Amino acid sequence: QEVCEARGCTWCATDVASAPWCFFPVDSPYGYSLGGNTEKTAHGWRVTLNKRQALSLFGNDISPVVLEVEFQTKDRLRFKLYDPNRQRFEVPLKIDSPGVTADEASYDVEF
């Protein structure tokens, strides 16, 4: 707990299995935040994320980053993160998706 809080993180012990006890607070200078564009698509959402500050934990951060969320089946959600300004190789894997609506899904998505 002491090491966690010394990093500026939040410590929250929990009985929930596999839940982290140490995590970045909402107002942390690290990570990404919603960047304005939250667009509903035919099968889900497309959201633009912007790097919060110049601080970096790992280096070579990309900003902005696009998050695409697709409701594929009642029990399967697909998400994809990518750099909208630079094309990259993607494994040519076709996954058929009936594209259920958020109301039909057995899970929730919040931004």
C-alpha positions as CSV (number, residue, x, y, z in Angstrom):
1,Q,0.0,0.0,0.0
2,E,2.8,2.4,0.9
3,V,4.6,1.9,-2.5
4,C,1.3,2.3,-4.3
5,E,0.4,5.6,-2.7
6,A,4.0,6.9,-3.0
7,R,3.5,6.6,-6.8
8,G,0.4,8.8,-6.6
9,C,-1.9,5.8,-7.2
10,T,-5.1,4.9,-5.3
11,W,-5.1,1.9,-3.0
12,C,-8.4,0.1,-2.5
13,A,-8.4,-3.4,-1.0
14,T,-11.2,-5.6,-2.3
15,D,-12.6,-9.1,-2.0
16,V,-13.4,-9.2,-5.7
17,A,-11.2,-11.9,-7.3
18,S,-8.6,-10.6,-9.7
19,A,-9.5,-6.9,-9.1
20,P,-6.5,-4.6,-8.8
21,W,-5.8,-3.1,-5.4
22,C,-3.5,-0.4,-6.8
23,F,-4.6,1.8,-9.7
24,F,-4.3,5.3,-11.2
25,P,-6.9,7.8,-9.9
26,V,-9.3,9.4,-12.3
27,D,-7.3,12.7,-12.4
28,S,-4.0,10.9,-13.0
29,P,-1.6,12.6,-15.5
30,Y,-1.1,9.2,-17.1
31,G,-3.2,7.4,-19.6
32,Y,-5.9,8.7,-22.0
33,S,-9.2,10.6,-21.8
34,L,-12.2,10.9,-24.1
35,G,-11.2,13.4,-26.8
36,G,-14.5,14.8,-28.1
37,N,-15.5,12.4,-30.8
38,T,-17.9,9.7,-29.5
39,E,-19.6,8.4,-32.6
40,K,-22.3,5.7,-32.8
41,T,-21.6,3.2,-35.5
42,A,-23.7,0.5,-37.2
43,H,-22.5,-2.1,-34.7
44,G,-21.3,-0.1,-31.6
45,W,-19.2,3.0,-30.9
46,R,-16.0,4.8,-32.2
47,V,-14.3,7.0,-29.6
48,T,-11.3,9.2,-29.9
49,L,-8.9,9.1,-26.9
50,N,-6.2,11.7,-26.3
51,K,-3.1,11.3,-24.2
52,R,-3.6,13.2,-20.9
53,Q,-0.1,14.8,-20.5
54,A,3.4,14.6,-21.7
55,L,4.3,12.1,-19.0
56,S,4.9,8.6,-20.2
57,L,5.2,5.3,-18.4
58,F,6.5,3.3,-21.4
59,G,7.5,5.8,-24.1
60,N,6.5,6.0,-27.8
61,D,2.9,6.9,-26.8
62,I,0.4,7.6,-29.6
63,S,-2.1,10.4,-29.5
64,P,-4.8,10.4,-30.5
65,V,-5.9,6.8,-30.4
66,V,-9.2,5.5,-31.7
67,L,-11.2,2.9,-29.8
68,E,-13.8,1.0,-31.7
69,V,-16.3,-1.1,-29.8
70,E,-18.5,-3.6,-31.6
71,F,-21.4,-5.6,-30.1
72,Q,-20.8,-8.8,-31.9
73,T,-23.0,-11.3,-30.2
74,K,-25.1,-11.3,-27.0
75,D,-22.1,-12.5,-25.1
76,R,-19.2,-11.2,-27.2
77,L,-17.8,-7.7,-27.4
78,R,-14.9,-6.8,-29.7
79,F,-12.7,-3.7,-29.1
80,K,-9.9,-2.4,-31.3
81,L,-7.4,0.3,-30.5
82,Y,-5.5,1.9,-33.3
83,D,-3.5,5.0,-34.5
84,P,-5.8,6.9,-36.9
85,N,-2.8,8.7,-38.4
86,R,-0.6,5.7,-39.3
87,Q,-1.6,2.5,-41.1
88,R,-0.3,-0.7,-39.6
89,F,-0.4,-4.4,-40.5
90,E,-3.4,-6.2,-39.2
91,V,-3.8,-10.0,-39.2
92,P,-6.4,-10.7,-42.0
93,L,-8.8,-12.5,-39.7
94,K,-12.5,-12.4,-40.6
95,I,-14.8,-12.9,-37.8
96,D,-18.5,-13.0,-38.7
97,S,-20.6,-10.8,-36.5
98,P,-24.3,-10.6,-36.4
99,G,-23.9,-7.2,-34.8
100,V,-26.4,-7.2,-32.0
101,T,-27.5,-3.9,-30.4
102,A,-26.5,-2.8,-27.0
103,D,-30.0,-3.5,-25.7
104,E,-29.6,-7.2,-26.7
105,A,-26.2,-7.7,-25.1
106,S,-25.7,-9.3,-21.8
107,Y,-23.0,-6.8,-20.9
108,D,-22.8,-3.0,-20.5
109,V,-20.3,-0.5,-22.0
110,E,-19.6,2.9,-20.4
111,F,-17.3,5.7,-21.5
